Amino acid sequence: MAPQRRPLPRGPDSAGPGPGPGRGGRRHSRYQRGALAVTSCPLSRGRRARARRCCDSRGSPGGEAVAQRRTRAPRVRGSPVSARAVPARSHRPSLTGPALCSFLSARKGRVQQDPRGRWLKAAILLLLSAAAGGGLLVWSRLRTQDGIPEGGIPENGVPEGTVPEDGVTEVLAHRSDNLRDKFVEIPCSEDYDSHKRFAGCTPRKCGRGVTDAVITREEAERIRRIAERGLSLGGSDGGASILDLHSGALSLGKHFVNLYRYFGDKIQDIFTEEDFALYRDVRQRIQQRIAQVFGISSSAMYLTKPTFFSRMNSTGAKTTHDEYWHPHVDKVTYGSFDYTSLLYLSDYSKDFGGGRFVFMDADSNKTVEPRAGRVSFFTSGSENLHRVEKVQWGTRFAITISFSCDPEHGIADPLLGWP
């Protein structure tokens, strides 16, 4: 009787002869080897069979038997085992044993890491974007501290010459403008009727004007240095400091002192005769321009108090004297005022942000953007209700020069060493 071929055993309990005894002996099942395989070569469930072959070839129980099973011929009962070589495929190299396991493990590792890699890349890009935004913010902040070039954006977020959300709808004078003369006539209020009228001086023609042709920038810088030297002797704890060379009033902490009496002979080291001569000359030229525009005689106008330097910054107010931003009417606040002028000594959006002068009309607001050497002037009644914006950054210097038609309210120009 011819010997019958018997195929290799299949099934969950058999994986070919292992290191134990033959049939009936103790053997490692595929599930046992599979458990070992999972611990040493983790792959997806769909590749479990490949994982068992892979990891068996790396030394798990039964590994040699599984590797040999692919090259053995079918056994015949009672016949010796003979190996039959299986020809290798010629079109591509085969991966077996440790090489196959390494390849599959690396491939699985890439598959598992790809989603995490994508999330990691997204997180890195997000962090880089946040860092870039933070750097831009810091750079913008430093830029505003050093001054913004013309056309830039000040710290309060309002580009130069545009309309913020506080109701300002028109810029009467941009900082970049170089105005010979600009005048807007408006009806006079009744404020002047409650005061004594002086022919040839009390306003009958009312309005507001701006000019850059009276005081040069170089003269404005010299006047500013006078203010800086004087205010260096004191200064308010709040955001607004005052220096009045006429009365000697100087902000000091939360109070005022008379700088001539308080500092005595030290004043001679702070100011010079040339400083006071320039001050008088600038005042006279502004007075003459106001008289010319409103059609009155300059000799009928009298310098009145308070006439003073102001220095404003973003420091919070400590007293009511620091709250310069409230709307007001000069004729109501100071009954002696008939004409008000301001000479600006620093540049809006370059030396400071905020701090614009705002005329508050019934239909719309009009702003004047300060510029060193610019003179803004207007009649002092309710027709020119106004305020100053809060300074957001930097320091704003100006000098307020006021005039009255009443000679009883007139004051003299300051003299060095007063009183």
Salt bridges, closest charged atoms under 4 A:
ASP56 OD2 - ARG33 NE 3.16
GLU155 OE1 - ARG141 NH1 2.61
GLU160 OE2 - ARG175 NE 3.87
ASP166 OD2 - ARG387 NH2 3.29
ASP181 OD1 - ARG289 NH1 2.65
ASP193 OD1 - ARG197 NH1 3.11
ASP212 OD1 - ARG374 NE 2.84
GLU219 OE2 - ARG285 NH2 2.86
GLU228 OE2 - ARG224 NE 3.03
ASP237 OD2 - LYS254 NZ 3.55
ASP275 OD2 - ARG229 NH2 2.39
ASP281 OD2 - ARG285 NH2 2.72
GLU323 OE1 - HIS326 NE2 2.83
ASP330 OD1 - HIS328 NE2 3.33
ASP330 OD1 - HIS386 NE2 3.46
ASP338 OD1 - LYS331 NZ 2.91
ASP347 OD2 - ARG217 NH2 2.69
ASP351 OD2 - ARG224 NH1 3.83
ASP361 OD1 - ARG208 NH2 2.97
ASP361 OD2 - LYS366 NZ 3.34
GLU369 OE1 - HIS174 ND1 3.99
GLU369 OE2 - ARG356 NH1 3.83
GLU389 OE2 - ARG356 NH2 2.99
ASP406 OD2 - HIS409 NE2 3.67
ASP413 OD2 - ARG283 NH2 2.52
